[in-house]
Amino acid sequence: MKKFISVVLVVMITTAGFTQENVGQLHENARKFMSQGDYSNAALILNKAHTLSPNDLEVTKDLALSYLFQSNNNKALETITPTLEREDADDQCYQIAGSVYQALGRADECEKLYKKAVKKFPSSGGLYNDYGELLWNRQDYSGATTQWENGINADPSYSKNYYNACRNYYLSGDNVWAILCGEIFLNMDPASSKTPEIKNILLESYKLVFTNISSLLNKKDNSKFTAVFLEALNKQSDLAANGITPETLTMIRTRFILDWYQNDATKYPFRLFDLQKQLLQTGMFDAYNQWIFGTAQNLSAYQNWTIAHTAEYNEFNYFQRGRIFKIPKGQYYK
């Protein structure tokens, strides 16, 4: 009898190991199809993996996403809903469920879901971002801004909150914070499809700041950081009077950084300005400013600049590809 039980246990353990290995291979194959945009084949494979291992959370999430990307929203909701009751449910489960609710047009249920989710996962930048986008679509612009700002404070290295905050600040006329959030986003996600849009916002925001800098300095609701930033920028108004171009912005921003680290850096540590200082010290600041503002103002002129400054362009390109830009907590001074 003992020998029989031992044999059964060995068979069970071996089978379980084989099944898990098989599920892992199926999941890997499905993700390859997902990366190619072939969600129907991905769902086909993931269904088999889900049958073999119904409690595998990663498989379940990807299966729900595959249905969502095929616009099979009811099936996606049916798949993801049970995960929300699990002890090991993560913030991605709620993000997927929220996307499904939005696709189904069930905005009220979606908002309830996000309220619950951000309480459960208060450090999830992705949840705050998605919640903000829901509120924005419901024309609750103030509420959307609050969620993106909450996301920046809670998870300062998550890029999408900066993107949405930048666009919102620009549309609402807060060009100082459009500049700051936009440039942070560019450094976190330089290859994003949204990069050209944000570069244009930065260029136009600098023009608007220098056009209205006297009135901006006198705004009573400025934060202390905003007031100090504007005062330092105002010292370069003579340069701005020559027009806002990539070349004048390089000079303005160079003098700004030198002034900031002489007077204000210890009061307001700011990773973005640390990066600008580093680029200035290593001789890459001109290339960096051309990458932002040259492409926004005149793409042909920028391409000519890269040909005339090949070594500088290549050095900055190499630097940018080899780094990950992150912001520490406590540096959002809005």
N, C-alpha and C positions, 0 to 999 in steps of 0.2 A: 504493500500500500504506500509506504514512504517513497519507494522508488517511483511509483506511478505519479504521485503528487509532484515529485521533483521534476519528472519529465514534462508534466503539464506546465509547471512554472517556467521551465526553460523555453518551451514553445511559446507561451504567452509573452515573455520578455522579448524573445527574438522577433515575434510578430509585431509587437508594439514598436520596437526599434526600427523594423523595416517600414512600417506604416509612417512613422514620423519622418524617416529619410525620404520616403516617396512623396509625402506632402511637401516637404521642403523643396524637392526638385520641381514638383508641379507649380508651386508658388513662384519659383524662380522663372520658369517658362512663361507663366502668366504675366509676370511683370515685364518681360521682354515684349510681349504683345502690347501691353499697356503703353510702354515707352514708344511704340510705333504707332499708337493711336488705333490699334485693332482691338477694340473693347469687346466685341462679340466673341472673338476667340479667347480673350482673357477670361471672360465670364464663363465660357464653356469649361475651361481648365480649372478655374477657381471653384466652380460648383462641385467638381470631382474632389478637389482638395478639401472643401468644406464638408462633404459627405464623409470623408475618411477621418477628418479631425474637426468636428463641429464647434469645439471650444477654442480653436486657434483664432485669437483676436485679430492678428494681422491679416490672415486670410479673409476673415469676415469683413474687415474694413475695406480691403481691396475689392472684394466682390460687390459690396455696396457702391463703391466708386465706379466700378465698371458698368453697373446698371445706370447710375446717375449720368455718366458720360454718354450713354446710349439714349438718354431721355426716358428710360424705363423707371420713372420716379417712384411709382407705387411699389415696385419690386425692391428698389433701393431702400425705401422707408421700411418695408417689411424685414429687410435683411439687417439694417443697422439698429432698429429700435430695441431689440433684446439686449444689445451690448450696453445700453444706457443704464440698465439695472444691475450690471455686473460690478463686483468689487474692483476688478482690474481695469474698468473702463478708463480711458485716458481722454485728454482734451481733443484729440483727433476724432474720437467717436462723436463728440458733440459738434465739432466743426462739420463733419460729414452730414450728420442729421440736420444741422442748420441749413446747409446747402440744399438738402433735399426739400425741406419745408419751404425754402424760398422758391425753388423750382416749381413746387406745387401751388405757390401763391398763398400759402398759409402763414401770413406774416405775424399774426397775433400769437400763434403757437410757437413760431420761431423766436419771437422776442422773449416769451416765457422760458424757452429752452436756454437762450443765451444768458438770461439773468441767473438762472440756476447754475449754468456752466462757469461763469466768471467767479461765482462764490466758491465753487468747488475747486477751480483751478485759477487762483488769483494771480499767478505768474505767467499765464499763457498769453503771449502777445498775439498769437493767431486768433484766439477767441475774441479779444477786444477789437481787433481789426474787423472781423466778420460782423460783430455786433454793430460797430460803427457804420459799416456799409449798409446793413439793414436799415438803421435809423436814417441814414442819408437818403436811401431810396424812398423812405416814408416822409421825406422832407422835414425831418427833425434834425436840422443842421447843428444846432447847439448840442443836442444829445450825442450826435455822431462825433463832434469834436471832442467831447468829454471822454468818450470811449477810446479814441485814438490817443489822446493824451494819457489816459490811464494805462494804455498798452505800452507807450513809450516809457513811462515811469516804472512799470512792472517788469518789462522785458526789453531793455533799451537796445539790444542788439538784433531785434526783429525788424526787418526793413520796411514792411508794408505799411505799418502805422505812420512812419515818416513820409512815405509817398502820399498817403491820403491826407495827412495833416498839412503837408506842403500845398497841395492843390486847394484845400479848403481855406488855408490862410491867405493864399493868393487871391482867391475869389472874393474873400471877405475884406480884402484891403490890408491885411497884416503882412506887409512885405518883408519885414525883418525876419519873422519866423518862417515865412516861405523860403527865404534864402537859407536859413540855418538848417531847417528840416530837409530841404531839397538837396543841399550839398551832402548831408549825412547819408541820405538815401543813395546818391550817386556813388559814394564810396563803398557802401555796403553791397550794392547790386549794380556794378558798373556795366554789365552786359545785358541788363534788362531791356525789354522792348519799350519800357516806359521812360528810359533814359533820355531820349531826344525831347520828350515833352517837358521833363523836369529841367533840362538845360535851358530851354526857352523861358521857362518860368523864372529861373535864376537871373538870366540876362535882363528880362523885363522888370523884375523886382528891384534890381540894382538901379535901373533908370528911374523907377518910381520913388525909391528911397531918397535918392539925391535930388530929385525934383521937389520933394515935399519934406526935406529933412528938418527945416525950421519948425514946421507944425508938428512933426513927429517927436521932436525933442521936448515939446511942451505938452505932450499928452499926459494927462494925470494918471491914467491907468497903466502906464508902463511899469513892468517889473524893474527892480534895481538893475538886473543884468541887462535888460533891454536898453535902459537909459545909459548905462556905461558903454554898451556896444555902439549906440548911436553917437555918443559924444566922441568916441575914438574915431568913428567913421567920418564924422563931421570935420575933423581936422584935415581930411583929404578932399574937401569940397573944391579947392582950387584945381586939383587934377581932374575932378569930375566935370568941371566947367569946359574942358576940352572935348567932351563927349564920352559916352560910355562905350568903349570898344574893348576887345581882348587885351590890347596893349595898355590902355589906361587902367583897366581893372587889375592887371598884373602889378602895376605901380602902386595903385591905391591899396591893394590887399597886402603888398609887401610892406608898405609903410604902416599899415594897420597892425600887422603882426609884430613888427618891431616895437611899436608903441604899446601894444597889449602886454607883451612880455616885460616891458619896462615898468608898467603901471598897474595892471589889473589881473594878471594871470594867477597870482597867489590867492586872490579873493574868489576867483571863479575858474577853477580847473575845468578845461573843456577839451576833450579828445580831438575834436575837429580842428581846433587851432593848433594843438600839438602836431597834428599831421601837416598842417600848412607850414609850421615852423621847420619840421623835418625836411620837407620838400625844398624849402628855401635854403636850408643849410647844405643840402646835397646837390643843389643846382638844377633841380627838376621842377621848380615852381612855375617857370614860364611855360614848360610843356604841359603841366597840369592845368593851368589857366586856359591855354589854347584848346586843350581837350574839352573843357567845359564850355567856354564862351566862344571860341573860334568856330566850333561845329554848329553852335546855335546861330551865330550871326551870319556866317558865309561859309558853307561847306567847301566850296571850290577854293576859297582863300586858305582855309585850314589845310586842305590837301597840298596846296603849294607850300605852305609852311612846313609840313612834314617832310617834303622833298628837300627843302632848303636847310632843314635842321634834322637830318636823318639820325645822327648820333643821339641827340637829345630825345627825339621821339622814341627811338628804340630803347633807350635807358629807362624812360618813364613807363613804357609798355611792359618791359620786363619786370619792373618794380610792381606795377599794378596787378599783373597776373600772379605774382608770387606772395600775395598777402591776403589776410582776412581782416576787415575793419570792424572793430567792435567798440561800443560805448559803455563805459562803466555806469553803474547805477548812481543816481544822485547828481547827474549833470544836465538835467532838463530844468532850466531856470525860467520857464514861462510864467 
